[in-house]
């Protein structure tokens, strides 16, 4: 069941990055960095990172260059710990 939540959050993160990039190009209202980081922190970091690479968005911001990969590592550790606890 939790796999569906994880996949869903990553789809949301990827989509948010695409929407924000499109709005940046069009000069429209943007999605806040806080919202993007919140999505990434809620186990959507892989989707946000994929969106960063695919759309070439937020790749020059240090907070995203370092923060998102750190969240990815933390989330991998949490998931592996969860698997260990289920044994």
Beta strands, then each sheet from edge to edge (+ up, - down):
end
